[in-house]
Amino acid sequence: DGDTVVVGAREEKDSSCGSGPCLLAGIGKAYVFRTTNGGVTYGQVAKLTAADAAAEDDFGRSVAISGDSVVVGAHQWSIGGTGMAYVFQTSDGSATYEQVAKLTASDAANYDRFGVSVAIDGGNVVVGAYLDDDGGQSSGSAYVFSFNVCPPGSFSDNGFLDGTGQCTACPASTYQPLSAQSACDPCAAGRFSAEDGAVDCEACPAGRSQPASGQSECNTVCLPGTYAPAGSASCDHCPYNTYSSSPGAAACDPCPDDLKAGLGQSYCSRCLPGEAEHIADDGLSITCLKCQNGTFSPLGLYCEVPPLGWYTPDAVQSLPCAAGSFANETYATSCTACPAGRSQPASGQSECIGCAPETYQPDAGHLGCEPCATFQLGRGSRSGAVSCDYCGAGLYLGDDASSADGKNCFACPAHADCAAGTTLATLNVHPGYWRTGRTSPKLKRCFLESACVGGNASQCAPGYHKTLCASCEHNYYLEVSTGECYECDAAATRRTRHFFGLHLFILLLFCASPFIVARFLRARAHDAAKRRFRARSGRWSRSAKALLPKAGRVVPDGETSTSRPPWGKNLVGTAVKVHAVGAWLRAEIVDVETDYSGARGICIQYTDYPSADEEFHDYESEDIMYLPQSQTPKSDIPQPQDD
């Protein structure tokens, strides 16, 4: 019956028999198969067994089906072979069947073999008993049974009258030509039923169409240039060189002689398709002009602009955009493919439809969207999605190399909230917890709860930063007793800087004080020695200090010796070189002196400039080069006199 087949297996054993002989042989079964691909393959959907099954009943000797009802004969039922027929009903599309009746003959007798054949049509069942003796020995009989079933045009859950003897009438837009049915069928496209209880649908009248199924009227009137015979699901364009000038045409009229018409036209004209008639100023002559880009003229009368959702590729015809594409501008010469996340199942549309929630479309130019059910359980999407990157509450979307698209839903980690649509980057971390960044699901408890404010990243309270928000930012200081960071005010910052600056200055001064004092004492001793020499000889220069050279200028050569002779009066008369005024000058030691502080000095007289004043120098000065003595000190060298 339609897509459903019933097969009897009258000798099938009960499963308790095993593989050997047993007394339950011949109980019998009936199997229900259904096809969903037009009969290419069938799948088993149910197995039927009598509620009072017994051995050798031959249940399944005969079978019949009508709609949702199945009749199975058991012609050897009872010890004497009286026979029985069983009626089964389904209310869930053949998924399960329930035994609703047992049929027996009113004059049943042994060996009648009632149930050897069965037939059913709606609520009427015929059962054969080929050995019945009513008309003579083994003349046979057929018994007709009638159920209290719903008549055509109505239905109930099981196809039978309810407790009040009523069934539900098929609503408008549906019909049911059979009895004992559990549902009504929608009217096909191009047909309709305007009233309840229809046993068939009417064809749409000529000039009208109905593209959808399950409709109660045909409300689409064909436009000029189109037509529709009775029972049409859509209005078709008039063929070339035909036309329809009025709406609701059942057929198109042929053009008069010498006139032409393109596809789907409401007029005929003299010009070629793609051209338009241009009447001269005198109103007598007609010139044909080509249509501008984005317009069309199939009849050669005038140029038209395609409606939204249509385009003209050749200025001759206007075509609807194919399903999966759209045109949302006038003067269109092509259509645009629907972008990813959107689709369009119909042709001739000016926009595409965004994918509904829980669906997606990763590619452009498609007629529909794919369900997210193909992904891991829990994956979903929002409207207009190009992928199922949306997880339900309590889950978040993260990376998973093992999945087809590299993503998966994972359980929300402890101490974080995952609302619907949460990703790893938008995890809402609880206050008091911290994570290394937006790419890590690992959370750590902060040392100070108030330092971590939570959120969808490693959020620290103002004044805190770094790992676990455990460090103070610039211009904040750490309160050791509480571990909290507090902002420094401007005055406190200046006082701190002044405090540390003063202490640094004092420290530097303290470190440099020994060198300063030593230099000062050395300078005092030097000056005291000079004063004593000046007191003993009034000829000495008062500008000796100005001529004292700086240390580090000795450059020995072949004529000089850097070795310093032993200290003593024997130095008098020793030749030396003195670096003064930018040159090395020859001189002679004329006196030596040791002051009270132990500083040793020499008094020299320039031999190259005898008129120059005598000068005092430190004995250990590196600006003095002692030349080898060429003669012993002269005893007649004048000695300084004490004043």
JOLINPE-V308955 format. One record per pair of residues at least 24 apart in sequence whose ideal C-beta (glycine too) atoms are under 8 Angstrom apart, sorted by the first residue. I is the first residue (numbers start at 0). J is the second residue. Records with the same first field share a line. If there is no record, write none. Layout:
BEGIN
I=J ; J
END
This chain:
BEGIN
0=64 ; 65 ; 66
2=33 ; 34 ; 35 ; 38
3=31 ; 32 ; 33 ; 64 ; 93
4=31 ; 32 ; 33 ; 34 ; 41 ; 64
5=29 ; 30 ; 31 ; 32 ; 47 ; 62 ; 63 ; 64 ; 69 ; 71
6=30 ; 32 ; 62
7=58 ; 59 ; 60 ; 61 ; 62 ; 71
8=59
9=57 ; 58 ; 59 ; 60
10=57
11=59
13=52
22=54
23=54
24=54 ; 55
25=54 ; 55 ; 56 ; 57 ; 75
26=52 ; 53 ; 54 ; 55 ; 56 ; 58
27=52 ; 56 ; 57 ; 58 ; 59 ; 60 ; 73
28=58 ; 59
29=58 ; 59 ; 62 ; 69 ; 71
31=69 ; 93 ; 96
33=93
44=93 ; 94
45=89 ; 93 ; 94 ; 95 ; 96
47=71 ; 85 ; 87 ; 96 ; 98
49=73 ; 83 ; 85 ; 98
50=98
56=83
58=85
60=114 ; 115
61=114 ; 115 ; 116 ; 117 ; 127
62=117
63=117 ; 118 ; 119 ; 124
64=119
65=119 ; 120 ; 121 ; 177 ; 179
66=121 ; 158 ; 177 ; 179 ; 180 ; 181
67=93 ; 157 ; 158 ; 179 ; 180 ; 181
68=119 ; 158 ; 179
69=96 ; 119
70=102 ; 117 ; 118 ; 119 ; 124 ; 126
71=117
72=114 ; 115 ; 116 ; 117 ; 126
73=114
74=112 ; 113 ; 114 ; 115 ; 128
75=112
76=113 ; 114
77=109
79=108 ; 109 ; 110
80=109 ; 110 ; 111 ; 112
81=107 ; 108 ; 109 ; 110 ; 111 ; 113
82=107 ; 111 ; 112 ; 113 ; 114 ; 115 ; 128
83=113 ; 114
84=113 ; 114 ; 117 ; 124 ; 126
86=124 ; 146
88=157 ; 158 ; 159
89=181
90=156 ; 157 ; 181
99=157 ; 159
100=146
102=126 ; 142 ; 144
104=128 ; 131 ; 140 ; 142
105=142
106=131 ; 133
108=132
111=140
113=142
121=148 ; 151 ; 177 ; 178 ; 179
122=146 ; 147 ; 148 ; 149 ; 158 ; 159 ; 178 ; 179
146=179
148=178 ; 179
149=178 ; 179 ; 180
150=178
151=175 ; 176 ; 177 ; 178 ; 198
152=196 ; 197 ; 198
153=180 ; 196
154=180 ; 181 ; 182 ; 183
155=181
156=181
157=181
168=195 ; 196
169=195 ; 196 ; 197
170=195
171=195 ; 197 ; 215
172=213 ; 214 ; 215
173=197 ; 213
174=198 ; 199 ; 200
185=212 ; 213
186=212 ; 213 ; 214
187=212
188=212 ; 232
189=217 ; 230 ; 231 ; 232
190=230
191=215 ; 216 ; 217
202=229 ; 230
203=227 ; 229 ; 230 ; 231
204=229
205=229 ; 249 ; 250
206=246 ; 247 ; 248 ; 249
207=231 ; 247
208=232 ; 233 ; 234
220=246 ; 247
221=246 ; 247 ; 248
222=246
223=248 ; 265
224=263 ; 264 ; 265
225=263
226=250 ; 251
236=262 ; 263
237=262 ; 263 ; 264
238=262
240=267
242=266 ; 267 ; 298
259=298 ; 299
260=297 ; 298
261=296 ; 297 ; 298 ; 299 ; 315 ; 316
262=297 ; 316
263=297 ; 316 ; 317
264=297 ; 298
266=298 ; 300
267=298 ; 300
268=298 ; 299 ; 300
269=299
270=296 ; 299 ; 300
271=299
272=296 ; 297 ; 298 ; 299 ; 315 ; 316
273=299 ; 313 ; 314 ; 315
274=299
275=299 ; 300 ; 301 ; 302
276=300 ; 301
289=314
290=314
292=330 ; 332
293=329 ; 330 ; 331 ; 332
294=330
304=329 ; 330
305=329 ; 330 ; 331
307=349
308=347 ; 348 ; 349
309=347
310=334
319=346 ; 347
320=346 ; 347 ; 348
321=346
322=346 ; 366
323=364 ; 365 ; 366
324=364
325=349 ; 350 ; 351
336=363 ; 364
337=363 ; 364 ; 365
338=363
339=363 ; 385
340=383 ; 384 ; 385
341=383
342=366 ; 367 ; 368
353=382 ; 383
354=380 ; 382 ; 383 ; 384
355=382
356=380 ; 381 ; 382 ; 384
357=387
358=384
359=384 ; 385 ; 386 ; 387
360=384 ; 385
361=385 ; 386
374=402 ; 403 ; 404
375=402 ; 407 ; 408
376=408
377=408
378=406 ; 407 ; 408
379=419
381=420
388=422
389=419 ; 420
390=417 ; 419 ; 420 ; 421 ; 422
391=419
392=417 ; 418 ; 419
393=417
394=421
395=421 ; 422 ; 423 ; 425 ; 426 ; 440
396=421 ; 422 ; 423
397=422 ; 423 ; 440
398=423
409=440
412=440 ; 441 ; 442
413=442
414=442 ; 444
415=442
424=455
425=455
426=455
427=453 ; 454 ; 455
428=453 ; 454 ; 455 ; 456 ; 458
429=453
433=457 ; 459 ; 466 ; 467 ; 468
443=467
445=469
446=482
447=482 ; 483
449=483
450=483 ; 484
462=486
520=596
521=598
524=594 ; 596 ; 597 ; 598
525=598 ; 600 ; 617
527=594 ; 595 ; 596
528=592 ; 594 ; 598 ; 600 ; 615
529=600 ; 615
531=592 ; 594
532=590 ; 592 ; 600 ; 602 ; 615 ; 639
534=641 ; 642
535=590 ; 639 ; 640 ; 641 ; 642
536=590 ; 602 ; 613 ; 639 ; 640
538=612 ; 613
539=602 ; 612 ; 613 ; 614 ; 615
540=611 ; 612 ; 613 ; 614
541=612
542=612
543=612 ; 614 ; 615 ; 616
546=579 ; 580 ; 614
547=614 ; 616 ; 620 ; 622
548=577 ; 578 ; 579 ; 620 ; 622
549=622
550=620 ; 621 ; 622
551=621
552=578 ; 621 ; 622
553=578 ; 621 ; 622 ; 624
555=624
558=626
559=624 ; 626
560=624 ; 625 ; 626 ; 627
561=624
562=625
563=618 ; 619 ; 625
564=625 ; 628
566=591 ; 599 ; 618
567=591
568=632
569=632
570=601
571=632 ; 636
572=628 ; 630 ; 631 ; 632 ; 633 ; 636
573=625 ; 626 ; 628 ; 632
574=606 ; 625 ; 626 ; 627 ; 628 ; 629
575=603 ; 623 ; 624 ; 625 ; 626
576=623 ; 624 ; 626
577=603 ; 605 ; 614 ; 616 ; 622 ; 623 ; 624
578=622
579=614 ; 622
583=624
584=608
589=613 ; 636
590=638 ; 639
591=618
602=639
END
